[in-house]
């Protein structure tokens, strides 16, 4: 799968000449959408001069708290000296937040100033202007590995990945052995690794690097999917960089993005299962770095580096038996690696090419002992699905239901194909189906015949549900922006910029819109203008969709807490802490708020006291959002079941086994409960008894939830298509 991102692809090319500068200025024009997405006044115009010497040429990237520009240092009049200017912009009104961001920015400047390594960008200047802070850095002429992987579309060759891994161990070894205190990078991932035209790897974005202080905890910082479990607890340890490097190399070998998976499930996605060309030796080395328990990983990057080198030399089995090579003083060879550049390493590896690989049993390394967790994604299914897919073994429990072999198939009314995955729900309004696609567009389709009406572009993939709000339709994007578009023609009405991806769907509650962001905040904006009314900080990304009841906003966060906020000002009324993060969106009914958690439980709280009325434990994560209907609660689980519980006490009424993950949220109409499944099927069950009525197979996993309108079921699939379905003729009366 290719993750679409705003990047600098093709903006910088090796061996720029003076004559190419105008071409680069022209390329800046194509970044107007990027400028607009950052909001008015948030980016510097082309040609602006900073400190009387740094002339801005173009935007080359941005993050939650900064924008990065390509600039020219005009004090060097006789030559073109290009540099990168990193600008800290901050629209926060909270003085504590502003102070925290400023502190982190200054820490990055201080970190870079004291470091000297060919894989770390040099810092030239640091100054403040117009209430903003600026770093002037070495311009890295190349592309980050995420963009390179995206353009290639297939995994990298094993030898190339190992060579890169060794080079990255060198720079991490330099950081981890830095004096007087080791430095932990904390955000190793492909997008933070630049590959230059001379095959040099350079780490970028030292904004969250941290000196190592054993047993001192902070807040979770890093990137989900790459960050190790201890980093979620705020611990910055060198072993965390080893885990993140393992995750990075896993992605380069498999082209599988860990941000799209359930955290800590690499053992369910072994490299060889994704890419059979990967050797057992390399798989074993990578998976040891990805151990959940930090004590079971490679203990130093020197060990990790030496293991990869031994794989290239064909001596890894011997290395497993004897351990790391040591010098006369008993120290590991390679433990303090960190001063050599990529080219000498690559040269030393060339001599090892062709040495061949010796056999190895990957399970001889430390493998996870905890119970397996189902993978977060399945391979895209092919067409031609038949009823034989429903065959099940004997039912283990009397309250477990499965689909029979002769289950009727629903009838297809129409399909509409977007250009990427459809990950979340549609909405139907006045005979129009609105839905977002990961191709970055919001679509409007005629609900009757599936004809295209219009589409509106964002600058990032869309994995949220649109919301009808006032005269427009509101939707969040991976580019960190909440958009409002005109319902009739898709013209943009306003945008609101946050500091990170938006994966929490917006909730409209007259006259306001509530939503969360990966920047760890819950936002409230005016539906008509997009003006911010308030925001409230959590301690991790917010991907749950808010629910509003009685003037209170209920929403979960990946910090494991369910927040109850005053809808008028965002003040926290109460918090409840689950054992793990909350993606599930809460439902509120009869003074009960019900939600799922990654701790495998479905919780029911009293809205007045915040006490737990009951909880129901499933066998895996509950990402699905519960539905209350006629005294019962319906919810899916990654364990493969759709559950029906008694709302008053959480007692199981029935459960239906799909055999695959159910992250889709159920919907009910006319006594039928509908939901999607990772096995690619839409299921329709009797809501009271749980008996299957019919199904429809799509050509990809379904993470979206169905929408029912006028007897039709609308469902999106990861096969890029939106489906309009009806019950089979045998079901129609």
C-alpha positions as MATLAB code, in Angstrom:
seq = 'XXXXXXXXXXXXXXXXXXXXXXXXXXXXXXXXXXXXXXXXXXXXXXXXXXXXXXXXXXXXXXXXXXXXXXXXXXXXXXXXXXXXXXXXXXXXXXXXXXXXXXXXXXXXXXXXXXXXXXXXXXXXXXXXXXXXXXXXXXXXXXXXXXXXXXXXXXXXXXXXXXXXXXXXXXXXXXXXXXXXXXXXXXXXXXXXXXXXXXXXXXXXXXXXXXXXXXXXXXXXXXXXXXXXXXXXXXXXXXXXXXXXXXXXXXXXXXXXXXXXXXXXXXXXXXXXXXXXXXXXXXXXXXXXXXXXXXXXXXXXXXXXXXXXXXXXXXXXXXXXXXXXXXXXXXXXXXXXXXXXXXXXXXXXXXXXXXXXXXXXXXXXXXXXXXXXXXXXXXXXXXXXXXXXXXXXXXXXXXXXXXXXXXXXXXXXXXXXXXXXXXXXXXXXXXXXXXXXXXXXXXXXXXXXXXXXXXXXXXXXXXXXXXXXXXXXXXXXXXXXXXXXXXXXXXXXXXXXXXXXXXXXXXXXXXXXXXXXXXXXXXXXXXXXXXXXXXXXXXXXXXXXXXXXXXXXXXXXXXXXXXXXXXXXXXXXXXXXXXXXXXXXXXXXXXXXXXXXXXXXXXXXXXXXXXXXXXXXXXXXXXXXXXXXXXXXXXXXXXXXXXXXXXXXXXXXXXXXXXXXXXXXXXXXXXXXXXXXXXXXXXXXXXXXXXXXXXXXXXXXXXXXXXXXXXXXXXXXXXXXXXXXXXXXXXXXX';
ca = [
       0.000    0.000    0.000;
       1.269    3.452   -0.850;
       0.715    6.160    1.715;
       0.168    9.490    0.031;
       1.939   12.342    1.766;
       2.801   15.941    1.212;
       6.495   15.832    0.585;
       9.347   17.272   -1.360;
       9.398   14.664   -4.095;
      11.294   16.002   -7.114;
      11.778   19.403   -5.473;
      15.488   18.974   -5.026;
      17.736   17.206   -7.503;
      21.414   16.332   -7.339;
      23.923   18.677   -8.946;
      21.794   21.808   -9.111;
      23.294   24.515  -11.244;
      22.654   28.253  -11.289;
      20.499   27.824  -14.388;
      18.161   25.495  -12.524;
      17.221   28.034   -9.863;
      14.387   29.451  -11.920;
      13.005   25.955  -12.418;
      13.007   25.479   -8.679;
      11.152   28.748   -8.215;
       8.558   27.537  -10.677;
       8.210   24.363   -8.655;
       7.280   26.470   -5.659;
       4.100   27.494   -7.449;
       2.933   23.892   -7.272;
       3.138   24.146   -3.489;
       0.409   26.778   -3.182;
      -1.921   24.123   -1.823;
       0.667   23.335    0.827;
       0.911   27.000    1.741;
      -2.843   27.337    1.925;
      -3.145   24.240    4.074;
      -0.879   25.843    6.649;
      -3.269   28.766    6.968;
      -2.978   32.427    6.039;
       0.109   34.118    7.347;
       1.716   30.886    8.515;
       4.327   30.584    5.754;
       6.896   32.969    4.370;
       6.487   34.175    0.781;
       9.092   33.399   -1.839;
      11.794   36.065   -1.858;
      11.416   37.165    1.770;
      14.719   37.983    3.418;
      15.538   36.883    6.967;
      18.305   38.526    8.967;
      19.290   40.379    5.817;
      20.871   37.268    4.310;
      18.561   34.217    4.002;
      16.333   34.507    0.936;
      13.355   32.130    1.039;
      12.962   30.062   -2.139;
      10.314   27.450   -1.398;
       8.533   25.362    1.212;
      10.007   21.871    1.380;
       8.098   20.453    4.341;
       6.278   21.078    7.549;
       5.424   19.463   10.845;
       3.198   20.094   13.811;
       5.223   23.042   15.077;
       7.418   24.134   12.192;
       7.827   24.813    8.506;
      11.025   24.052    6.602;
      12.136   26.185    3.654;
      14.828   25.940    1.051;
      16.703   29.245    1.154;
      19.784   30.924   -0.285;
      22.451   32.663    1.774;
      22.978   35.822   -0.311;
      26.087   36.913    1.598;
      27.943   34.513   -0.666;
      27.481   36.676   -3.739;
      29.803   34.831   -6.087;
      28.298   31.409   -5.550;
      24.960   29.822   -4.754;
      24.948   28.655   -1.151;
      21.746   26.795   -0.375;
      20.572   26.158    3.171;
      17.492   24.906    4.979;
      15.605   27.288    7.253;
      13.411   25.710    9.900;
      10.810   28.123   11.238;
       8.923   27.580   14.470;
       5.397   28.934   14.216;
       2.985   28.749   17.113;
      -0.640   29.798   17.183;
      -1.149   28.443   20.713;
      -2.814   30.781   23.164;
      -1.811   28.672   26.166;
       1.438   30.205   27.510;
       2.556   26.867   28.949;
       2.191   25.172   25.574;
       4.074   27.997   23.857;
       6.851   27.741   26.411;
       7.081   23.975   25.954;
       7.356   24.273   22.171;
       9.964   27.008   22.452;
      11.982   24.906   24.867;
      11.935   21.939   22.485;
      12.996   24.110   19.569;
      15.916   25.574   21.501;
      16.895   22.081   22.646;
      17.071   20.999   19.012;
      19.390   23.911   18.246;
      21.621   23.039   21.181;
      21.670   19.359   20.251;
      22.714   20.025   16.687;
      25.326   22.586   17.706;
      27.227   20.057   19.807;
      27.065   17.184   17.309;
      29.565   16.438   14.559;
      28.776   13.455   12.364;
      28.384   13.085    8.589;
      24.873   11.688    9.078;
      23.677   14.626   11.168;
      22.940   17.988    9.507;
      25.167   20.885   10.489;
      23.676   23.984   12.098;
      24.803   27.390   10.820;
      22.627   29.907   12.648;
      19.870   30.338   15.235;
      17.810   33.494   15.681;
      14.396   34.966   16.489;
      12.322   37.342   14.360;
       8.692   38.481   14.408;
       7.854   36.302   17.412;
       9.149   33.204   15.593;
      12.321   31.170   15.974;
      14.570   30.015   13.149;
      17.246   27.392   12.656;
      19.529   27.629    9.636;
      20.749   24.163    8.736;
      22.743   22.293    6.153;
      20.504   21.701    3.125;
      20.238   17.978    2.478;
      19.913   17.504   -1.262;
      17.921   14.323   -1.531;
      14.709   12.574   -0.587;
      13.592   10.882    2.572;
      13.355    7.105    2.513;
       9.592    7.174    2.913;
       9.251    9.127   -0.324;
      11.783    6.898   -2.073;
       9.874    3.796   -0.959;
       6.583    5.360   -2.030;
       7.918    6.201   -5.492;
       9.429    2.742   -5.926;
       6.233    1.031   -4.784;
       8.016   -2.216   -3.898;
      10.338   -3.293   -1.056;
      14.032   -2.521   -1.263;
      16.572   -5.254   -1.877;
      17.732   -7.015    1.267;
      21.398   -6.134    0.810;
      20.592   -2.447    0.375;
      18.466   -2.419    3.530;
      21.192   -4.128    5.542;
      23.768   -1.613    4.341;
      21.470    1.234    5.313;
      20.825   -0.436    8.659;
      24.537   -0.625    9.372;
      24.976    3.042    8.468;
      22.100    4.015   10.751;
      23.589    1.962   13.574;
      26.736    4.044   13.144;
      24.986    7.350   13.676;
      22.868    5.961   16.525;
      26.031    4.570   18.085;
      27.534    8.053   17.896;
      24.496    9.491   19.681;
      24.220    6.749   22.291;
      27.909    7.083   23.177;
      27.925   10.860   23.211;
      29.692   12.547   26.122;
      28.909   13.748   28.713;
      25.463   12.171   28.285;
      24.094    9.732   25.727;
      21.467   11.061   23.321;
      18.366    9.093   22.375;
      16.929   10.077   18.984;
      13.380    8.815   19.791;
      11.878    9.271   16.329;
      13.649    6.923   13.933;
      11.449    6.322   10.879;
      11.875    6.460    7.081;
      10.550   10.012    6.772;
      13.303   11.219    9.135;
      16.090    9.647    7.072;
      17.325   11.535    4.014;
      19.132    9.772    1.174;
      21.440   12.047   -0.780;
      22.596   11.720   -4.356;
      25.947   10.471   -3.052;
      24.254    7.608   -1.157;
      24.740    9.295    2.219;
      22.078    8.823    4.885;
      21.283   11.809    7.083;
      19.007   11.928   10.118;
      16.681   14.911   10.239;
      14.292   16.361   12.826;
      16.090   16.358   16.159;
      13.170   18.203   17.758;
      12.452   15.398   20.224;
      15.940   13.978   20.754;
      16.710   13.655   24.450;
      19.711   13.113   26.672;
      19.404    9.752   28.370;
      18.368    9.862   32.017;
      17.788    6.371   33.349;
      14.386    5.717   34.938;
      13.215    9.279   34.338;
       9.801    9.372   32.740;
       8.203   11.978   30.533;
       5.304   12.087   28.108;
       4.970    9.718   25.171;
       6.842   11.262   22.249;
       7.569    9.651   18.931;
       5.553    8.114   16.131;
       3.037    5.358   16.707;
       4.023    2.177   14.947;
       7.735    2.918   15.250;
       7.843    3.778   18.966;
       8.561    0.931   21.402;
       6.193    0.160   24.280;
       8.386    1.793   26.927;
       8.341    5.070   25.004;
       4.553    5.168   25.403;
       5.291    5.459   29.119;
       7.614    8.385   28.512;
      10.885    6.461   28.896;
      13.672    7.566   26.544;
      16.105    4.644   26.353;
      18.713    3.652   23.750;
      16.835    0.370   23.334;
      13.916    2.390   22.015;
      16.017    3.582   19.088;
      16.934   -0.046   18.380;
      13.237   -0.954   18.241;
      12.415    2.015   15.984;
      15.307    1.145   13.671;
      14.001   -2.415   13.509;
      10.551   -1.078   12.600;
      12.109    1.134    9.941;
      14.073   -1.713    8.371;
      10.971   -3.930    8.525;
       9.071   -1.321    6.498;
      11.861   -0.956    3.949;
      11.967   -4.734    3.485;
       8.188   -5.220    3.252;
       6.685   -1.897    2.098;
       4.277   -2.324    5.032;
       3.649    0.896    6.978;
       3.581    0.177   10.754;
       1.418    3.257   11.378;
      -1.406    1.444    9.639;
      -1.135   -1.584   11.923;
      -2.003   -2.355   15.510;
       1.050   -1.345   17.592;
       3.498   -4.052   18.687;
       2.259   -6.733   16.253;
       5.407   -7.155   14.170;
       5.601  -10.794   15.287;
       2.338  -11.318   13.408;
       3.793   -9.672   10.276;
       7.142  -11.376    9.796;
       9.191   -9.883    6.952;
       9.274  -13.159    4.997;
       5.466  -13.378    5.050;
       5.362  -10.008    3.276;
       8.465  -10.433    1.130;
       9.637  -14.023    0.491;
      12.943  -12.707   -0.874;
      14.060  -11.783    2.646;
      16.422  -14.358    4.137;
      15.694  -16.141    7.406;
      18.882  -14.631    8.848;
      17.822  -11.066    8.152;
      14.328  -11.743    9.469;
      15.796  -13.089   12.704;
      18.033  -10.047   13.158;
      15.182   -7.598   12.542;
      12.700   -9.422   14.775;
      15.146   -9.479   17.680;
      15.289   -5.685   17.454;
      11.476   -5.642   17.569;
      11.062   -7.621   20.773;
       8.341   -6.197   23.029;
      10.593   -6.706   26.056;
      13.539   -4.320   25.877;
      15.746   -6.861   27.676;
      15.300   -9.309   24.784;
      16.388   -6.873   22.064;
      19.905   -6.221   20.877;
      21.421   -4.476   23.873;
      23.451   -1.979   21.855;
      23.380   -0.675   18.320;
      26.886   -2.105   18.070;
      25.430   -5.592   18.539;
      22.691   -4.846   16.029;
      25.223   -3.509   13.522;
      27.541   -6.491   13.914;
      24.646   -8.941   13.444;
      23.676   -7.298   10.153;
      27.286   -7.287    9.027;
      27.555  -11.003    9.807;
      24.459  -11.681    7.717;
      26.115   -9.970    4.770;
      29.287  -11.979    5.382;
      27.336  -15.229    5.664;
      28.518  -15.793    9.239;
      25.412  -15.026   11.246;
      24.861  -18.579   12.551;
      28.372  -18.537   14.001;
      27.726  -15.092   15.477;
      24.592  -16.431   17.213;
      26.607  -19.136   18.901;
      29.660  -17.094   19.931;
      28.101  -13.674   20.491;
      29.658  -10.335   19.586;
      33.328  -10.178   18.743;
      35.421   -8.573   21.462;
      38.797   -6.874   21.495;
      41.671   -7.433   23.903;
      39.991   -5.317   26.564;
      36.842   -7.429   26.450;
      34.764   -4.718   24.814;
      32.421   -5.515   21.967;
      33.748   -4.631   18.560;
      31.336   -2.128   17.113;
      29.841   -1.137   20.464;
      31.140    2.385   20.114;
      30.599    2.549   16.393;
      29.548    5.933   15.249;
      32.342    7.837   13.617;
      32.469    6.299   10.169;
      30.397    7.539    7.264;
      28.255    5.499    4.913;
      30.741    5.234    2.083;
      33.520    3.416    4.013;
      30.917    1.067    5.479;
      29.433    0.370    2.093;
      32.909   -0.258    0.716;
      33.671   -2.765    3.459;
      30.424   -4.548    2.721;
      31.141   -4.854   -0.982;
      33.941   -7.279   -0.188;
      31.464   -9.460    1.685;
      29.080   -9.731   -1.255;
      28.694  -13.175   -2.733;
      29.825  -14.876    0.448;
      26.443  -16.602    0.671;
      24.144  -17.231    3.623;
      24.285  -20.103    6.075;
      21.193  -21.758    7.454;
      19.550  -20.431   10.584;
      16.427  -21.137   12.550;
      14.915  -17.694   13.265;
      12.979  -19.074   16.216;
      16.243  -19.731   18.003;
      16.334  -16.037   18.772;
      14.157  -14.598   21.485;
      10.654  -14.609   20.072;
       7.609  -13.112   21.775;
       6.053  -15.342   24.386;
       2.841  -13.399   24.812;
      -0.325  -14.613   23.146;
      -0.448  -13.657   19.458;
      -2.437  -10.572   18.588;
      -4.345  -10.631   15.279;
      -2.776   -8.478   12.625;
      -4.352   -5.118   11.959;
      -4.631   -5.576    8.214;
      -5.140   -8.533    5.878;
      -4.022   -8.888    2.297;
      -6.421   -7.394   -0.205;
      -8.813  -10.082   -1.352;
      -9.349  -11.048   -4.934;
     -12.636  -11.158   -6.751;
     -14.671  -14.301   -7.264;
     -15.445  -14.845   -3.587;
     -17.786  -17.764   -3.004;
     -19.891  -18.992   -0.139;
     -17.258  -21.598    0.703;
     -15.406  -18.880    2.576;
     -17.978  -19.204    5.328;
     -17.183  -22.788    6.282;
     -16.529  -23.020    9.993;
     -15.561  -25.760   12.384;
     -17.944  -26.934   15.076;
     -19.409  -24.128   17.150;
     -17.635  -24.063   20.486;
     -20.262  -22.223   22.524;
     -24.044  -22.281   22.339;
     -24.205  -18.490   22.034;
     -21.727  -18.335   19.138;
     -23.249  -17.907   15.689;
     -21.602  -18.384   12.299;
     -22.656  -17.936    8.696;
     -23.931  -21.056    6.898;
     -22.603  -22.178    3.525;
     -25.837  -21.270    1.769;
     -26.142  -17.734    3.082;
     -27.834  -15.519    0.449;
     -25.792  -12.799   -1.210;
     -27.055   -9.220   -1.317;
     -27.756   -7.454   -4.591;
     -25.434   -4.840   -6.031;
     -27.107   -1.590   -7.138;
     -23.954    0.269   -8.168;
     -20.291    0.773   -7.342;
     -18.116    3.833   -7.634;
     -14.318    3.544   -7.704;
     -12.060    6.139   -6.107;
      -8.283    6.101   -6.566;
      -7.319    4.809   -3.121;
      -8.680    3.023   -0.080;
     -11.987    4.025    1.489;
     -11.296    3.608    5.175;
     -14.320    5.131    6.841;
     -18.029    5.761    6.590;
     -20.053    7.734    4.106;
     -22.951   10.047    4.925;
     -26.110   10.304    2.847;
     -27.882   13.654    2.576;
     -30.586   14.694    0.106;
     -29.869   11.784   -2.269;
     -26.127   12.412   -2.251;
     -23.502   10.046   -0.835;
     -20.504   11.917    0.581;
     -17.331   10.039    1.491;
     -13.603   10.569    1.814;
     -10.908    8.470    0.169;
      -7.245    8.038    0.937;
      -6.612    9.503   -2.521;
      -7.034   12.863   -0.691;
     -10.488   13.682   -2.089;
     -13.976   14.138   -0.685;
     -16.503   12.700   -3.147;
     -20.155   13.511   -3.794;
     -22.044   10.731   -5.611;
     -25.683   10.462   -6.648;
     -27.144    7.940   -4.196;
     -29.717    6.705   -6.711;
     -27.496    5.739   -9.639;
     -23.904    6.190   -8.410;
     -23.110    9.011  -10.831;
     -20.213   11.299   -9.996;
     -21.277   14.808   -8.936;
     -18.075   16.450   -7.712;
     -14.947   15.936   -5.686;
     -12.997   18.333   -3.479;
      -9.273   17.919   -2.922;
      -7.299   18.078    0.292;
      -3.536   17.670    0.478;
      -3.504   14.420    2.432;
      -5.264   11.094    2.604;
      -8.710   11.021    4.214;
      -9.633    8.370    6.774;
     -12.399   10.261    8.600;
     -16.165   10.493    8.244;
     -17.661   13.686    6.768;
     -20.218   15.629    8.806;
     -23.003   17.844    7.477;
     -22.624   21.177    9.279;
     -24.608   24.336    8.505;
     -24.334   24.970    4.750;
     -21.291   22.801    4.296;
     -19.776   19.404    4.790;
     -16.815   19.129    7.149;
     -14.022   16.550    6.962;
     -10.528   16.087    8.410;
      -7.440   15.055    6.449;
      -4.051   13.478    7.065;
      -2.587   16.881    6.158;
      -3.718   18.085    9.595;
      -6.479   20.330    8.257;
     -10.213   20.347    8.887;
     -12.027   21.427    5.714;
     -15.507   22.791    5.110;
     -16.847   22.435    1.565;
     -20.041   23.659   -0.061;
     -22.618   20.871   -0.280;
     -23.731   21.684   -3.804;
     -20.483   22.109   -5.732;
     -17.657   21.247   -3.351;
     -16.187   24.735   -3.194;
     -13.991   25.321   -0.161;
     -15.622   27.477    2.528;
     -12.918   27.482    5.204;
     -10.028   25.463    6.629;
      -8.725   24.992   10.150;
      -5.171   23.810   10.645;
      -4.037   21.544   13.492;
      -0.551   20.343   14.324;
      -0.773   16.764   13.039;
      -2.899   14.214   11.179;
      -6.652   14.311   11.716;
      -7.967   10.771   12.190;
     -10.834   11.696   14.488;
     -14.086   12.338   12.629;
     -15.868   15.624   13.188;
     -19.109   15.804   15.165;
     -21.560   18.618   14.441;
     -23.670   19.930   17.319;
     -25.332   23.222   16.429;
     -23.563   25.575   15.914;
     -20.225   23.919   16.673;
     -17.957   21.192   15.307;
     -15.935   18.971   17.657;
     -13.016   16.759   16.603;
      -9.620   15.481   17.693;
      -6.146   15.521   16.174;
      -2.955   13.529   16.401;
      -1.433   16.684   17.899;
      -3.050   15.416   21.132;
      -5.799   18.057   21.256;
      -9.582   18.053   21.153;
     -10.911   21.047   19.201;
     -14.140   22.995   19.040;
     -14.655   25.342   16.066;
     -17.567   27.329   14.705;
     -19.317   25.409   11.940;
     -20.012   28.527    9.902;
     -16.581   30.173   10.021;
     -14.066   27.586   11.229;
     -12.972   29.922   14.017;
     -11.619   28.088   17.048;
     -13.783   28.331   20.156;
     -11.578   26.220   22.426;
      -9.166   23.317   22.519;
      -8.240   20.870   25.247;
      -5.018   18.927   25.484;
      -4.750   15.202   26.082;
      -1.509   13.260   26.329;
      -1.606   11.265   23.098;
      -3.239   11.369   19.642;
      -7.029   11.712   19.616;
      -8.617    9.348   17.069;
     -11.936    8.721   18.760;
     -14.917   10.663   17.397;
     -16.524   12.964   19.989;
     -20.082   12.381   21.160;
     -22.123   15.269   22.547;
     -24.877   14.699   25.105;
     -26.418   17.180   27.533;
     -23.817   19.818   26.747;
     -20.948   17.429   27.545;
     -18.425   16.243   24.974;
     -17.251   12.651   25.455;
     -14.148   11.535   23.570;
     -11.344    9.019   24.012;
      -7.607    9.455   23.545;
      -4.703    7.134   22.868;
      -3.485    8.124   26.348;
      -6.083    5.642   27.629;
      -8.483    8.210   29.033;
     -12.111    8.960   28.245;
     -12.622   12.707   28.614;
     -15.877   14.412   29.549;
     -15.555   18.096   28.584;
     -17.788   21.106   29.012;
     -19.023   21.824   25.492;
     -18.993   25.577   26.097;
     -15.376   26.037   27.133;
     -13.613   22.676   26.890;
     -12.956   22.416   30.621;
     -12.490   18.861   31.876;
     -15.497   17.706   33.886;
     -14.207   14.189   34.477;
     -11.761   11.609   33.163;
     -11.757    7.828   33.243;
      -8.596    5.857   32.619;
      -8.721    2.535   30.811;
      -5.708    0.245   30.723;
      -4.820    1.108   27.111;
      -5.632    3.660   24.409;
      -9.139    4.461   23.191;
      -9.943    4.654   19.463;
     -13.561    3.569   19.826;
     -16.087    6.417   19.787;
     -18.389    6.528   22.821;
     -22.152    6.235   22.737;
     -24.339    7.841   25.408;
     -27.782    6.639   26.463;
     -29.817    6.701   29.695;
     -26.999    8.191   31.793;
     -24.567    5.584   30.478;
     -21.505    6.210   28.320;
     -20.223    3.083   26.571;
     -16.907    2.729   24.713;
     -14.228    0.210   23.786;
     -10.496    0.204   24.468;
      -7.281   -1.364   23.217;
      -7.200   -3.165   26.581;
      -9.801   -5.548   25.022;
     -12.672   -4.281   27.186;
     -15.994   -2.621   26.490;
     -16.765   -0.196   29.329;
     -20.054    1.219   30.579;
     -19.807    4.227   32.919;
     -22.384    6.201   34.864;
     -22.304    9.702   33.345;
     -23.141   11.287   36.713;
     -20.595    9.538   38.916;
     -18.034    8.276   36.357;
     -18.213    4.896   38.060;
     -17.967    1.672   36.086;
     -21.406    0.076   35.841;
     -20.030   -2.934   33.992;
     -17.313   -3.980   31.593;
     -17.155   -6.819   29.105;
     -13.862   -8.410   28.096;
     -13.278   -9.595   24.529;
     -10.226  -11.463   23.288;
      -8.593   -8.516   21.524;
      -8.758   -4.784   20.860;
     -12.110   -3.041   20.668;
     -11.673   -0.372   17.975;
     -15.290   -0.626   16.869;
     -17.688    1.993   18.226;
     -20.627    0.542   20.172;
     -24.244    0.984   19.106;
     -27.156    1.159   21.573;
     -30.495   -0.186   20.319;
     -33.585   -1.475   22.130;
     -31.808   -2.136   25.407;
     -28.845   -3.862   23.798;
     -25.311   -2.839   22.885;
     -23.670   -4.038   19.664;
     -19.912   -3.837   19.096;
     -17.175   -5.547   17.081;
     -13.751   -6.708   18.217;
     -10.439   -7.513   16.577;
     -10.966  -11.045   17.922;
     -13.357  -11.581   14.979;
     -16.697  -11.390   16.775;
     -19.659   -9.061   16.676;
     -21.068   -8.986   20.202;
     -24.590   -8.264   21.393;
     -24.828   -7.421   25.107;
     -27.578   -6.475   27.524;
     -27.134   -2.746   28.125;
     -28.259   -2.911   31.748;
     -25.607   -5.365   32.918;
     -23.215   -6.176   30.061;
     -24.349   -9.785   29.904;
     -23.740  -11.522   26.575;
     -26.894  -12.059   24.523;
     -25.154  -13.566   21.489;
     -21.981  -13.294   19.454;
     -21.326  -13.875   15.777;
     -17.986  -15.261   14.613;
     -16.522  -13.948   11.339;
     -13.076  -15.447   11.859;
     -11.458  -12.113   11.000;
     -11.144   -8.706   12.642;
     -14.227   -6.554   13.104;
     -13.185   -2.907   13.391;
     -16.280   -1.654   11.572;
     -19.011   -0.199   13.781;
     -22.474   -1.772   13.513;
     -25.613   -0.033   12.234;
     -29.232   -1.160   12.636;
     -32.269   -0.607   10.422;
     -35.587   -2.481   10.349;
     -34.432   -5.128   12.786;
     -31.217   -5.923   10.908;
     -27.703   -5.159   12.176;
     -25.123   -4.438    9.466;
     -21.338   -4.360    9.801;
     -18.190   -4.832    7.733;
     -15.280   -7.165    8.360;
     -11.609   -7.461    7.442;
     -12.546  -10.625    5.527;
     -14.063   -8.279    2.914;
     -17.705   -9.043    3.657;
     -20.630   -6.870    4.621;
     -22.804   -8.892    6.998;
     -26.509   -8.491    7.741;
     -27.776  -10.261   10.890;
     -31.040  -10.432   12.752;
     -30.535   -7.776   15.425;
     -32.472   -9.675   18.078;
     -31.184  -13.205   17.551;
     -27.886  -12.699   15.728;
     -28.782  -15.153   12.987;
     -27.252  -14.236    9.601;
     -29.631  -12.936    6.932;
     -27.323  -12.166    4.006;
     -23.874  -10.961    3.097;
     -22.031   -9.251    0.267;
     -18.330   -9.827   -0.597;
     -16.199   -6.860   -1.633;
     -12.677   -7.205   -3.014;
     -10.833   -5.844   -0.007;
     -10.969   -5.595    3.785;
     -13.714   -3.382    5.230;
     -12.850   -1.036    8.087;
     -15.703    1.387    7.340;
     -19.170    1.216    8.837;
     -22.308    0.889    6.715;
     -24.871    3.624    6.168;
     -28.508    2.689    5.574;
     -30.837    5.012    3.674;
     -34.140    4.254    1.931;
     -33.594    0.510    2.028;
     -30.075    0.666    0.618;
     -26.816   -0.077    2.363;
     -23.786    2.037    1.441;
     -20.361    0.709    2.394;
     -16.781    1.583    1.430;
     -13.958   -0.944    1.129;
     -10.186   -0.914    1.003;
     -10.604   -2.099   -2.604;
     -11.114    1.645   -3.366;
     -14.852    1.241   -4.064;
     -18.087    2.570   -2.598;
     -20.918    0.026   -2.829;
     -24.682    0.527   -2.881;
     -26.427   -2.707   -1.920;
     -29.862   -4.074   -1.168;
     -31.020   -7.260    0.485;
     -31.372  -10.298   -1.784;
     -34.761  -10.880   -3.358;
     -35.464  -13.686   -0.900;
     -35.230  -11.152    1.952;
     -37.473   -8.547    0.385;
     -41.148   -8.521    1.272;
];
